[in-house]
Amino acid sequence: MHKLIYVLDPMCSWCWGFREALQEFTDSLEDHELTYVMGGLAKDSDDPMTDEMREYVRGAWQAVAARTGAEFNHAFWTTCRPRRSTYPACRAVLAAGLQDAKASMIEAIQRAYYLEARNPSDDDALIELAGEIGLDRERFAVDVTSPAVADLLRDDFKLRRELGVTRFPTLLLQRSDGCHVLTAGYATADDMRTAMRRT
């Protein structure tokens, strides 16, 4: 059993670009267990992105697309009110985890943000996504802003710091002798297989 720890933020564009490489890598393993840890790119904020931040994020999208081939719907920038706030999306993944649906929520958030020009910084959008993936929507709406989920997010941040993770995506292999970094930042499936052989 290969125990993997994936540290990410669901609104990190490099994590969006990484998803196919991660899938290819995990598909090549005979048996694996993947634990998701929310990294938290940007704190809660109701303020719209500054022009400078918009250009930074849009530039990141272009870099990810060029490197990975990932698709982006740039209509987001005109149809939404962008905020530099990813903690709500991180909490949504943890709230979905209370209904055994972390992976499904990560996929839903990424699809909504990058392909459907919807804003996962908004709790209303996250509650809609919960319903779309078949979760108990009313329970999710309570959980996503609950003190219990806030505590889970703090626990993830604490673990991220203990693991020494400063970049997303980061994938680690957990063994009896500790955690080994397979990638800190974007990597191909071949890159990760090579890293695993060297651990």
C-alpha angles and dihedrals in degrees: 000000000000109000111206130186116203115196111195148137114231090221094050108114093210089056088054090052091046098056098090093046090049091049092049091049096048091044088059092058118090093219131000144163118210120203118193120216119188112229102190114221101187133019126237112290137161092195119109116244115270117243088252092054092046090055091047094052094042088051090052090052090053092049092049092049092050094048102038108020091238116158124237131189104218091191084089089081094059103031098045136051099238117216127182093237123119101156092089090058091047090051089049091058091050092046089050087050088065084065093042093254109112095127093046092051093048089053092046094050093048093047092048094047102041104029107023101040093235123142117241090185086078119081090212090060091048092051089051090052091050089057092046093056092048102258125145094269097198093050091047092050089057096041098048093065097032126120088238093061091043087056091050090053091051088050090053091049090050091051091047090055092046089052090051093236116163102155135059130254099035122166121192133187112222115213136162090267093052140274121321122201113236092177138352102195129001117339137163123245089254090053090054094046089052091049091050092053089054096052 
